[in-house]
Amino acid sequence: MTWWAAFLDGAGEVLAGVERGRVAAVACSSTFSTTVACAADGTPVAPALSWQDARGARYVRRLVGGPIQGYGLRALARWYPATGGAPTLSGKDDAAHLLFWKHERPEAFARARWFLGSKDWLNLMLAGRAAASFDSAALFWLTDNRNAGDVRYLPRLARALGVEVERLGPLVPATTVLGPLRPGVAAALGLPASVPVVAGAADLQSACVGSGAVRDFEAHLYLGTSSWLLCHVPFRRTDPLHAIASLPAAIPGRWIAANEQDSAGACLDWLGRVLFFGAPLSDGGAPDSLHARLDLAAAQAGPGAGGVLFTPWLNGEKTPVDDELLRGGFHNLGLGTGAPDLVRAVYEGVAYNTRWLLAPLERLVGRRLAPLRVIGGGARSDVWCQILADVLDRPLHRVVAPRQANARGAALIAAVALGAITFADIHGLVPVEASFTPDPAHRALHDERFTMFQLLHRRTRDILHRLNRR
């Protein structure tokens, strides 16, 4: 229940300067594909499994494995037509978490009344109603997503995972009002018990809304612990070769072309710990003082990072390859390599991985995606935004308060649920605060280094698999 205590503390801080009578609704967002097994009242029966937990991968491979990009033909025929995807081989989704509990924590699996995404568990605690939004349920890979406005569970797929549909959150649109706050929660927050709880969306889909890129084919890039590059689309298409799926969006009746790069800002945090011998990210000054120092170091190194290439697969990868056995590395180090080169290489390595994903995403949606809105904590770095613009050869537009895009999306979804705005209004409600234009002087350099980046994957993949095979 640590999450719940933290939620109440955080909500109390947010509400400290707010007139309680002005609160119109409560809406949550939380990490996609983080799974909770709980009793009917929300009490967890086992520790939650996060989106980084890959312990269920072996059971996914047993269930769906085969020679076609790691999948069997029967598995592809069973899952793809309805869901638009399949349980991920990396094991970092709700389906794999169910399989892990079933095989390795059978007592907890049997005791659980509900299996819910983290956002939906918070809603259960807030409103006392178990539900899953169309978008948040997608990575259980148990829903028919062919009609994004009428998503339903498929019992035959649930049976394949060994779970009853009745133990999954009943499906609702993200704009559904689940009911009022539970009286005890309302009292703890100092809010009227009549305040409604809106279903909301998982972080990926909520951030889509909070980026302001809500029109079809308007893309945004998220830079946080992980990263993604995606857009809303009016159709459902899938690219199994690059692990890109069209999944239900927070906007009823729409899809997003969905993907996720596993490590982005996490690479910078790791590098900060390594360079500063485990010191916390704040060195006693401003909270972002270390990140400011990293920015300065990256700028000192200049484009090309002194010849150093960094592969950012510190926790495996999801897209454009689904491979939990990949690991990162610095390449082409020399006695003259300095700390600024290493920092710059990390910024550029994440950018190259994003470029690796951009081409198949553009093929899927059938057009060039430009400009790209950029959000997330990493978007506050002018240096990183410029590097990404140069590497991707796309203009980037940083929206106002980029770190709060996810929370802003939750608020905007709630406003739509209450009838205060429409989704069509949102583009104009999220202004751009800065733009970054690609520098053509660096294009040839980054083209060549991107080619080498892809070659490193092809040449080192088998070695990394041998080193990391469990």
N, C-alpha and C positions, 0 to 999 in steps of 0.2 A: 504493500500500500504506500510505498515511498512516493510513487508518482502522484497519488491523490493528495498526500500532504504537501508536496511541492506545488501542485496545482492550486490548492487553496491559499498557500503562502503567496504565490505569484499573482493570483487574482486579487488578493487583498492589497498588494502593492499597486496594481493597476488602478484599483478602485479608490485608492486613498484620496486622490484629489478630484473625484468625480461625484457629482450629485446623484445619489442612488436612484432618484425618481426619473432620471434621464436615460437610464439603461433600458433599451428597447428589447434586447434579446441577448442570449448567450449562444455563441457558436464556437466550436473547437476545430482545430486541425492538428494532426500529429503525423508521425513518420509512417509512410506507406510501407506495407509488408512487415510491420512489427506486430506480433500476434500474441493475444492474451487468451489463456484458458482459465475460465472462472466459473464459480457457482452462480446460481440464479440471481443472487443479490449483488454480484460483481466481485465477490471475494476471490482472489486468485487461488488456483489450486496448484500452480507451479510457476516458477520464474518466467516472465515474458521472454519471448525470443525476438531479437531485433533483426532489422533488415540486413545486418552484417553477419548474422549467425548462419553458417553453412553446414551445420552438423547433419542436416537431413539430406545432403547431396547424394550419399550412397544409396539411399532408399528411392530417391527420384530416378537414379540411373537404373536401378533394378526394375522400376515400373515402366519407364518409357525409353530406356536406352536402346541404341541400335546404330547402324552404319551411316545414317543420313544426318550429317552435322551432329552426330551423337544421339539421334533419335531413331526409334524403330518406325517402320512404315505404319504398323497398326496404331501406334501411339499418335502419330501425326494425324491419321484419319479419325481417331477417336476425339482428339482435342481441338485441332485447328479450325474445322468448319464452324463450330459454335462459339468458341472462346476467342478465336483470333490468335491463340498462342498455346503454350503448354507449360507444365511445371518446369522451372528453369534448372538446367543441369548444374549450375553453381550452387543450388540449394538455398538461395537467399530470397525465398518468398513464402507466403503463407502455406502453400501446398506442402512444401518441404518441411515446414515447422510442424504441420499436422502429422506427417509421416514420422518425424523424429519423436514426437510425444508418443505416438502409437507403438513404435518399436522399442524405444529406450526409456520411456516413462509411462508404461501402460497403466499404472494405478492412477496417475494424474489424468491421463486421457480418459479413463473410465469415469472419473469423478466429475469432470467438467460438464456443466450444463450448457455453457456457451463457448464458442470459439469466435473471437472478435478481433478486428483490427484495433490498434491502440486508440485511435480517435473514437471508434464506436464504443470501446470500453469506457472511455471518459464520459460519453453521452449516457451510457447506462448508469453511471454513478451520479450524473447530474439530474437526469429526468426519470430514472427508474424504468426505462424502456429499452429493451435490447433491439437493436436495428443495425443494419449495415447499408451505407449509401451505395448506389450503383457503382461508383468509382472505387470506393475503398475495398469492395469485395473482389475486385477483378483478379488479384494475384493469388486468390485461393484456386483459381483456374477451374471453377465449378459453375460458372454462369454462362448463359446464352447471351452473347453481346451483339447479336446481329441486329437487334433493334435497340439502339441506345436509349430510347425512351421507355422501354418496357423490358428491363433486364430480369431474368429469372434463373433460379438454380436448376441444374440438370441432375436429377437423382442418379442417373447412370454413371456420371462422373464422380459424384460423391461416393458411390459404392466402390469405385476404383481406388479411392483414397481411404476407404474404410470408415467413413464418417456419415452420420445421418444428417440429412438436410435440416431436420428440426433442431439441430444443435448449432446451426449457423444463424447469424443475425438476419431477421426478415428484411427483405430488400426494399429500399425507399429511395426516391430522388434526393439529391443533396439539399434541395430547398424545402424539404419536409419539416414541418414543425412537429417535434416529437411529443411535446406536451410542456407543462410548466415545470419549473424547478421543484425538486423534492423539498418539502418544508424544512428539513434539517439543513440542507445545502443552502437554501435561501437565507436561513437565519445565520449560518456561518459567514456568508458573503455580505450580509446586511442588505439584501435585495428583497423586493416584494415577491411573495410566493407565486404571483401571477406571471412573472417574467418567463417568456417561452424559450425553449431550447431548440435550436435549429440543427438538423443533422450534419450539415457542413460536409467537407471533403478532406481527403488525405492530403498530405503536404504537397505532393507533386501537382495534383489537380487544383488545389487551393492557390498555390503560387502562380499557376497559369492565369487564374482570375486576377490575382493581386499584381501581376506584371502589367496588366492592361491590354495584353495581347489576346483579346478574346474573339477577334474576327478570324474567319477561316484563313489559314496559311500565314497568319502573323506569328512568327516564331520568337521564342525567348530562350536565353541561355541562363541557367542557374549555376552559380558558383558558391557552394557551401562545403560542408564536409565531403559530400559527394557532388556530382554535377549531372546536369542533363541538358539536352537541347531538343526542343519539341514545339509542336504547334497544334492548334485545333484544326480538324479536318471534317468535311461533310460526308465522309465515306469511311468504310472500314477496310483497310488493307494491312497486310502483314508481310514482313521480310524475315523469314526464319533464319536466313543465312547470316544476318547481322543482329538478330535478337531485337528487332523493332516490331512492336505490335500496336494496333489501333485499339485503344481501350475506351470505355465510357468516360466522358468528361464530367466535371461538376455541372456543366451547363446541360440541362436535360435535352436528350435527343441528339447530342453531339459526341464526337470522339476526339481523342488526342492521339497523335502519332507518338508513342511513348517509348522511352529508352532511359537508361541511367548509367553513367560512368561511375564506377565504384568509389574512387578516391580522387579528390581534387584539393579542397582546402585541407583535408586530412594529411596530404603530403607536406604542406607547409607547416602544419602543427608538428608533424614528425620531425621535419628538418629543424625546426626551432628547438625541439628537445635535444636533438643530436648536437647541434652547434653550441648550445648553451648548457650542455651537460645535465639535462633533465630539469632545468629551471622552469618554473611556470611561465605561461605565455605572457603574463604581465610581469615586468621587472620592478614593480613598485611605483612606476609612474602612471601615465594614462593607461587604461585597459588595453589599448591597441599599440602600445609602444613597441613591442617586439615586431608586430606586423609592419609598423612604419620603418623599422630598421631593415627588415627584409626587403621592403620596397626600395629603400635607398641602395642596398647592396645589389639588387637586380638591375637598377638603373646604372650603377657603376660598371657592371660587366658589359653591358651593351648587347645588341642582337648577336645571336650565335653562341652565347655563353662560353666564350673561349674555346669553342670546339666540343664542349661537353654535351652529351645527350642524356636525358633522364626518361626512363619509362615508368609511368606512375601506377603500376599495378601492385600496390603494396598490400592489397587485400583481395587479390584476384581481379577479375573484370566481369562486367555484365554485358555491356555493349561497347563497341560493335562485335565483340566476341564474348560468348558466355563461357567463362573458364575460370573456376575458382583456384586452379593450380598455378596460374601466372603469378609472378612476383616482380617487383620493380628493381631498378638498378641505375647507377651512374655508369656511363660508357665514355671511353676516350679520355680518361683522367691522365694527367701528367704531373711531373714535379712542379710545374709552373701553375697548376690549377689552384685557384684561391676560393675562399668562401663565397665571394660575389658570383663566381662562375657557377658554383653549386646551386645557389639560390636562383639565379636566372634560369638555369637548366630545369629546375622544378617548375617554374612559371611556364616555360616554353613546352615542357613535356606534357603538362596537362592540356595546353593549347593544341599540341599535335594530336593528342588522343581525341580531342573534340573535333578536330578537322577530319580525323579518320572516320568519325561518325557522321559528319555533315554530308558527305557525298551520298551514302546509301539513303539517308533521310530525305535528301532532295530528290533522289530517284523515286522514292516511295510516294512522295506527295506530288511529283511531276512538275516541279518548278524550283527556281532559284529562291532561296530564303534570304531576303535582305530588305531592310536592315534587321538586325537582331536586337531585341530588348534584353538587357542584362540585369539580373537581380541576384540577391544573396550577399552574404558577408564579404565574399571575395570581390564583388563588384565595386566595393568602396575603394579598391586600389586602382588609381589611374594608370599605374605602370602595367598591371596585369590586364586591364581593359585594352590598353594600346597594343600589348603583345598579342592578345587574342584577335583584335581587329587586323593586325598585320598577318598573323598566321592563317586566319580563316579567309582573308581578303574580303571581309564584309564590314560595313559600318556597324558600330555598336552604339545603342542608345541606352544609357543608364537611367533608370526611372528614379524618381524621388524616393528617399528612404528605402533603398534596395534591400536592406536586411529585414525589413518588416513586411516584405511582399506576401509572405505566407499568411501572417496575421491579418493583413489588409484584405487578402482574398476571403478569409473566413468572415470578416465583417461585411464585405460586399455581397457574399452569398446570403448572409442573414438579411441584408437590406432588400435583396430581391425576394426572399421568402416572405418578408413582411409587406411587400408591395410598394416599398418606398422608391425603388429604382427598377430598371430592367437591365438585363445583361448587355443590351445594345448601348446603354449609357456608359458602361465602364471604361471603354477606351479613352473617353474624354475626361475621366475622373482620375487618371493616373498620369501625371505629367512627366516628361523627360527632363532630367536636370543636367545631363552632360552627354556629349557625343564624341565618338572616337572614329577617325577616318583612317583606313589602311594607308600606310606609307609605301608607295611603289618602289622606293629605293631598297626595301628589304624583301621584296617578293621572291627574287631568284634564290636568295639565301634560304628562305623558309621552304621553298619548293624542294630544294635539294635535301635539306635536313628532314623534311617530312618523308621523302622517299627512303632515307636511311632509317627513320623511325619504324616504318612498316617492315623494312628488311630485318631489323632487329627482332621483331616479333616472329617472323618466319624462321629465322636462324636459331633463336633461343628457346622456342616453344617446347621442343622435345626435351631439352636439357632441364628446363624448369619443371616439366611434368615429372621427370625422373627424380629430381631433388625433393619435390613436394608431395609425391604420391603417398597416400596414407596406407 
